[in-house]
Amino acid sequence: MTNSVFRRAAAVLVAAVLGGGTALTGASPAFATGCLTDTGSVPSPKGGPGATATATLCVNSAGYAWLDTNRTNTVTDQSGDGYAARVYVYWNQGYSGAIAVDDTSSSGGTRLYWESGVGTQYRWTEVFVCLGYSRPDDYNGRCASVVYNN
């Protein structure tokens, strides 16, 4: 085992032990990475199911964040209520998106792809699913948190 591979494996092991075994990967050889997977749903304003999104969000110690492309990241509009499902990402104290849109006309949901491209000192990152043209910062009840990581 080379020295750099050993350091990477040791960093991932330490992060796994200290992080309680949360799904951790070693995507960056220089920084331990924490990845969390979860699902969020928001009901339709007309009643019944509205939209659901599932995402695996990774953030490393340098503040670089991304959705893990080795996992299934999707958004699905669940009813023909006239409100399309949209996904937003909160990162570096601001919102990105909509990064994906799904309407009932596109069956099976829409894949999510996103990465920050750079690091930041503000590591709080969160994925939201919303209905219609609502945004998470509207606080109107048409958005729900999918997964967050810091």
C-alpha positions as CSV (number, residue, x, y, z in Angstrom):
1,M,0.0,0.0,0.0
2,T,1.5,3.3,-1.0
3,N,1.9,6.1,1.5
4,S,-0.8,8.4,0.0
5,V,-3.3,5.5,-0.3
6,F,-2.6,4.6,3.4
7,R,-3.1,8.2,4.5
8,R,-6.4,8.3,2.5
9,A,-7.6,5.1,4.0
10,A,-6.7,6.2,7.5
11,A,-8.6,9.5,7.0
12,V,-11.7,7.7,5.9
13,L,-11.5,5.2,8.8
14,V,-11.1,8.0,11.3
15,A,-14.0,9.9,9.8
16,A,-16.1,6.8,9.8
17,V,-15.4,6.1,13.5
18,L,-15.8,9.7,14.6
19,G,-18.9,10.2,12.3
20,G,-20.7,7.2,13.7
21,G,-20.2,5.2,10.5
22,T,-22.2,7.5,8.2
23,A,-21.8,6.5,4.6
24,L,-18.3,7.9,4.1
25,T,-16.2,7.7,1.0
26,G,-12.7,8.9,0.1
27,A,-13.4,10.8,-3.1
28,S,-10.6,13.3,-2.5
29,P,-7.2,12.0,-1.6
30,A,-6.5,15.2,0.4
31,F,-9.7,15.5,2.3
32,A,-12.0,13.1,4.1
33,T,-15.5,13.2,2.6
34,G,-18.9,12.7,4.2
35,C,-21.8,11.6,2.1
36,L,-25.4,11.5,3.3
37,T,-28.5,10.1,1.5
38,D,-32.1,11.0,2.3
39,T,-35.5,11.6,0.7
40,G,-37.8,14.5,1.1
41,S,-41.4,15.0,0.0
42,V,-43.7,18.0,-0.3
43,P,-47.5,17.5,-0.6
44,S,-49.6,19.0,-3.4
45,P,-51.4,22.3,-2.5
46,K,-54.5,20.6,-4.0
47,G,-54.1,17.7,-1.6
48,G,-52.4,14.3,-2.0
49,P,-48.9,13.6,-3.0
50,G,-46.9,16.4,-4.7
51,A,-43.2,15.7,-5.3
52,T,-40.4,13.5,-3.9
53,A,-36.7,13.8,-4.3
54,T,-33.8,11.5,-3.2
55,A,-30.2,12.7,-3.1
56,T,-26.8,11.7,-1.9
57,L,-25.0,14.8,-0.9
58,C,-21.2,14.9,-0.3
59,V,-19.1,17.6,1.3
60,N,-15.4,17.5,2.0
61,S,-13.4,19.4,4.6
62,A,-12.5,22.1,2.1
63,G,-16.2,22.9,1.5
64,Y,-16.3,21.4,-1.9
65,A,-19.8,19.8,-2.4
66,W,-21.5,17.6,-5.0
67,L,-24.3,15.1,-5.5
68,D,-22.7,11.6,-5.7
69,T,-23.0,10.3,-9.2
70,N,-22.5,6.7,-8.0
71,R,-25.9,6.9,-6.3
72,T,-29.4,7.5,-7.6
73,N,-30.4,11.2,-7.3
74,T,-33.9,11.9,-8.6
75,V,-36.9,14.2,-8.4
76,T,-40.4,12.9,-9.2
77,D,-43.5,14.9,-9.7
78,Q,-46.3,12.6,-8.3
79,S,-49.5,14.2,-9.5
80,G,-50.9,16.1,-12.4
81,D,-51.8,19.1,-10.2
82,G,-50.2,21.8,-12.4
83,Y,-47.2,22.2,-10.1
84,A,-43.9,20.8,-11.5
85,A,-41.3,19.5,-9.1
86,R,-38.1,21.5,-8.9
87,V,-34.8,20.9,-6.9
88,Y,-32.6,23.6,-5.4
89,V,-29.3,23.4,-3.6
90,Y,-28.3,25.8,-0.8
91,W,-24.5,26.2,-0.8
92,N,-22.1,29.0,0.1
93,Q,-24.9,31.0,1.6
94,G,-27.0,31.1,-1.5
95,Y,-29.4,29.0,-3.7
96,S,-28.5,27.2,-6.9
97,G,-31.2,26.1,-9.3
98,A,-33.5,24.9,-10.1
99,I,-31.0,22.2,-10.9
100,A,-33.7,19.8,-12.2
101,V,-37.4,20.0,-13.1
102,D,-39.9,17.1,-13.4
103,D,-43.5,17.2,-14.5
104,T,-45.9,14.3,-14.7
105,S,-45.4,14.4,-18.5
106,S,-41.8,13.0,-18.0
107,S,-42.5,9.6,-16.4
108,G,-40.0,8.0,-14.1
109,G,-38.6,11.2,-12.6
110,T,-35.5,13.3,-13.5
111,R,-31.9,12.7,-12.5
112,L,-30.1,15.3,-10.4
113,Y,-26.6,16.5,-11.2
114,W,-24.8,19.2,-9.3
115,E,-21.4,20.1,-7.9
116,S,-20.0,23.3,-6.4
117,G,-16.9,23.5,-8.6
118,V,-14.9,25.2,-5.7
119,G,-14.6,25.0,-2.0
120,T,-15.9,27.5,0.6
121,Q,-15.6,28.2,4.3
122,Y,-19.4,28.0,4.5
123,R,-19.9,24.2,4.5
124,W,-23.6,24.0,5.2
125,T,-25.2,22.5,2.1
126,E,-28.8,21.4,1.7
127,V,-31.0,20.0,-1.1
128,F,-34.6,21.1,-1.4
129,V,-37.6,19.8,-3.4
130,C,-40.2,22.4,-4.3
131,L,-43.5,22.6,-6.2
132,G,-44.3,25.1,-8.9
133,Y,-42.2,28.2,-9.0
134,S,-41.7,28.2,-5.2
135,R,-38.2,28.5,-3.9
136,P,-36.9,27.5,-0.4
137,D,-36.5,31.1,0.6
138,D,-40.2,31.8,-0.1
139,Y,-41.1,29.9,3.2
140,N,-44.6,29.2,1.7
141,G,-44.8,25.5,2.6
142,R,-44.3,24.3,-0.9
143,C,-40.7,23.2,-0.3
144,A,-39.2,20.4,1.8
145,S,-35.6,19.6,2.8
146,V,-34.3,16.4,1.1
147,V,-30.8,16.1,2.7
148,Y,-28.3,18.4,4.4
149,N,-24.6,18.1,5.2
150,N,-22.1,20.3,7.0
